[in-house]
């Protein structure tokens, strides 16, 4: 949740993923004069070669058609 983001930032967690009900967005921790916070990023630091568009495509399949359909689409 957005309320926990300052806690994660203060703990030094470099990246969190946020799901807004439709898509996953990686949020990257950045230093700022007012303290660390998170900003949206196109790529994940943990999985730099993982296309987020593909993650979100499979997520939508899973949400609409179920987990087995998402796994089949992944294969």
ABEGO torsion letter per residue (X at the ends): XAAAAAAAAAAGBABBBBBAGABBBBBBBBBBAAEBBBBBBABBAABAABBAAAAAAAAAAAAAAEAAAAAAAAX
